[in-house]
Amino acid sequence: MRVIIGGIPGVGKTTVLNALTSKGFRVENYGDSMLRVAVSLNYAANRDELRKLPLWKQKEVQRLAAESLSKFESVIVDTHFCVQTDGGYLPGLPPYVLEILKPDLFISIEADPLEIFERRKKDTNRRRDNDSLEKIRQHMEINRGYGINYSAMTGSPFLIVMNENDRVAEATLKIEAVLKPSTGDK
């Protein structure tokens, strides 16, 4: 099963994905895959350079990264459904990427906007935007909209998993239950 998991910064996506990795699930970060491709083609040495590539090179890198991820029959792809830029929100998974990946399921990891706001303030390890509660709420709604759109484009289900403070285990179990459904009669 190929699953794509997205969530806005501060929602706890990395924490949930680390928990899934520790349970034996294969998790691949789409951005890391893109960087590996860009480095192998001598297009970029880091993510900053990757973002500054001409659009045609970025699309080539996206396509090649998707092709490398599509070789896994069972994988969770860690990505952003949309990317917030100064010029608006960009799709994280353009149609040509979805056609290559052929995902079976989309999962949006979400949290209460106030919790996200507080998490971002406490997280000194990452450079986070100082968005207002309203901006966080808007970004999460737009992210969800992109995920629903991808679901409609591919015919694959869309699931929302809440990652509330101190409840990572619950979020992880909900995802695990979908990925490893019980085989018993009910």
VOFIKE-310541 format. One record per residue (C-alpha): x, y, z; chain; residue in three letters. Coordinates in steps of 0.25 Angstrom, whole numbers, plus 5000, padded with zeros to 4 digits. Layout:
[r [X Y Z] A ALA]
...
This chain:
[r [5000 5000 5000] A MET]
[r [5005 5014 4996] A ARG]
[r [5001 5024 5006] A VAL]
[r [5003 5039 5006] A ILE]
[r [5003 5047 5019] A ILE]
[r [5003 5062 5020] A GLY]
[r [5001 5072 5030] A GLY]
[r [5005 5087 5033] A ILE]
[r [5017 5090 5041] A PRO]
[r [5015 5088 5056] A GLY]
[r [5004 5078 5054] A VAL]
[r [5013 5067 5059] A GLY]
[r [5014 5059 5046] A LYS]
[r [5029 5056 5048] A THR]
[r [5026 5051 5062] A THR]
[r [5015 5042 5058] A VAL]
[r [5023 5037 5046] A LEU]
[r [5035 5034 5055] A ASN]
[r [5026 5025 5063] A ALA]
[r [5021 5018 5051] A LEU]
[r [5036 5016 5047] A THR]
[r [5039 5010 5060] A SER]
[r [5027 5000 5058] A LYS]
[r [5033 4995 5045] A GLY]
[r [5027 5004 5034] A PHE]
[r [5035 5009 5023] A ARG]
[r [5034 5024 5023] A VAL]
[r [5041 5032 5012] A GLU]
[r [5041 5048 5012] A ASN]
[r [5038 5053 4998] A TYR]
[r [5047 5065 5000] A GLY]
[r [5059 5057 5004] A ASP]
[r [5056 5048 4991] A SER]
[r [5056 5061 4983] A MET]
[r [5069 5066 4989] A LEU]
[r [5076 5052 4986] A ARG]
[r [5072 5053 4971] A VAL]
[r [5076 5068 4970] A ALA]
[r [5090 5064 4976] A VAL]
[r [5092 5052 4967] A SER]
[r [5089 5061 4955] A LEU]
[r [5098 5072 4960] A ASN]
[r [5086 5082 4960] A TYR]
[r [5087 5085 4975] A ALA]
[r [5095 5082 4988] A ALA]
[r [5084 5086 4998] A ASN]
[r [5069 5090 4999] A ARG]
[r [5072 5104 4998] A ASP]
[r [5078 5102 4984] A GLU]
[r [5067 5092 4981] A LEU]
[r [5056 5103 4983] A ARG]
[r [5064 5113 4974] A LYS]
[r [5065 5103 4962] A LEU]
[r [5058 5107 4949] A PRO]
[r [5044 5102 4949] A LEU]
[r [5047 5091 4938] A TRP]
[r [5058 5086 4946] A LYS]
[r [5049 5085 4959] A GLN]
[r [5039 5078 4951] A LYS]
[r [5049 5068 4946] A GLU]
[r [5054 5066 4960] A VAL]
[r [5040 5064 4965] A GLN]
[r [5037 5054 4954] A ARG]
[r [5050 5046 4957] A LEU]
[r [5048 5046 4972] A ALA]
[r [5033 5041 4970] A ALA]
[r [5039 5030 4961] A GLU]
[r [5048 5025 4971] A SER]
[r [5038 5025 4982] A LEU]
[r [5028 5017 4973] A SER]
[r [5037 5005 4973] A LYS]
[r [5033 5003 4987] A PHE]
[r [5020 4994 4988] A GLU]
[r [5018 4998 5002] A SER]
[r [5022 5012 5007] A VAL]
[r [5018 5024 5014] A ILE]
[r [5022 5037 5007] A VAL]
[r [5024 5048 5016] A ASP]
[r [5021 5061 5009] A THR]
[r [5013 5074 5009] A HIS]
[r [5000 5074 5002] A PHE]
[r [5002 5089 4999] A CYS]
[r [5014 5099 5001] A VAL]
[r [5012 5113 5007] A GLN]
[r [5019 5123 4999] A THR]
[r [5019 5138 4998] A ASP]
[r [5011 5137 4985] A GLY]
[r [5001 5127 4991] A GLY]
[r [4999 5112 4993] A TYR]
[r [5006 5103 4983] A LEU]
[r [5002 5088 4981] A PRO]
[r [5011 5079 4987] A GLY]
[r [5007 5067 4978] A LEU]
[r [5004 5072 4964] A PRO]
[r [4996 5062 4955] A PRO]
[r [5008 5057 4948] A TYR]
[r [5014 5053 4962] A VAL]
[r [5001 5046 4966] A LEU]
[r [5000 5038 4953] A GLU]
[r [5014 5033 4956] A ILE]
[r [5012 5030 4971] A LEU]
[r [4998 5024 4969] A LYS]
[r [4995 5025 4984] A PRO]
[r [4985 5016 4991] A ASP]
[r [4982 5026 5003] A LEU]
[r [4984 5040 5007] A PHE]
[r [4984 5044 5022] A ILE]
[r [4984 5058 5027] A SER]
[r [4990 5059 5041] A ILE]
[r [4983 5071 5048] A GLU]
[r [4983 5077 5062] A ALA]
[r [4975 5089 5069] A ASP]
[r [4981 5102 5063] A PRO]
[r [4984 5107 5077] A LEU]
[r [4992 5094 5080] A GLU]
[r [5000 5096 5067] A ILE]
[r [5002 5111 5071] A PHE]
[r [5008 5107 5084] A GLU]
[r [5016 5095 5078] A ARG]
[r [5023 5105 5069] A ARG]
[r [5026 5115 5080] A LYS]
[r [5033 5104 5088] A LYS]
[r [5041 5097 5076] A ASP]
[r [5054 5104 5076] A THR]
[r [5060 5093 5067] A ASN]
[r [5053 5098 5055] A ARG]
[r [5051 5111 5048] A ARG]
[r [5036 5113 5048] A ARG]
[r [5027 5124 5043] A ASP]
[r [5021 5133 5054] A ASN]
[r [5007 5131 5048] A ASP]
[r [4994 5136 5055] A SER]
[r [4984 5126 5060] A LEU]
[r [4975 5130 5048] A GLU]
[r [4987 5128 5038] A LYS]
[r [4989 5114 5044] A ILE]
[r [4975 5111 5043] A ARG]
[r [4974 5115 5029] A GLN]
[r [4987 5108 5025] A HIS]
[r [4981 5095 5031] A MET]
[r [4968 5097 5024] A GLU]
[r [4975 5099 5010] A ILE]
[r [4984 5087 5013] A ASN]
[r [4972 5078 5015] A ARG]
[r [4966 5084 5003] A GLY]
[r [4978 5080 4995] A TYR]
[r [4978 5066 5001] A GLY]
[r [4963 5064 4998] A ILE]
[r [4966 5069 4983] A ASN]
[r [4977 5058 4982] A TYR]
[r [4967 5048 4987] A SER]
[r [4957 5052 4977] A ALA]
[r [4967 5052 4965] A MET]
[r [4972 5038 4969] A THR]
[r [4960 5031 4974] A GLY]
[r [4967 5028 4987] A SER]
[r [4961 5030 5001] A PRO]
[r [4965 5042 5010] A PHE]
[r [4966 5041 5025] A LEU]
[r [4968 5052 5035] A ILE]
[r [4976 5048 5048] A VAL]
[r [4976 5057 5060] A MET]
[r [4989 5058 5067] A ASN]
[r [4985 5064 5080] A GLU]
[r [4996 5068 5091] A ASN]
[r [5001 5056 5098] A ASP]
[r [4993 5047 5089] A ARG]
[r [5003 5043 5079] A VAL]
[r [5001 5028 5082] A ALA]
[r [4986 5030 5079] A GLU]
[r [4989 5036 5065] A ALA]
[r [4999 5025 5062] A THR]
[r [4989 5014 5066] A LEU]
[r [4978 5020 5057] A LYS]
[r [4988 5020 5045] A ILE]
[r [4993 5007 5048] A GLU]
[r [4979 5001 5049] A ALA]
[r [4976 5006 5035] A VAL]
[r [4989 5001 5029] A LEU]
[r [4988 4987 5036] A LYS]
[r [4973 4984 5037] A PRO]
[r [4969 4973 5045] A SER]
[r [4965 4960 5037] A THR]
[r [4955 4955 5048] A GLY]
[r [4940 4953 5045] A ASP]
[r [4932 4964 5051] A LYS]
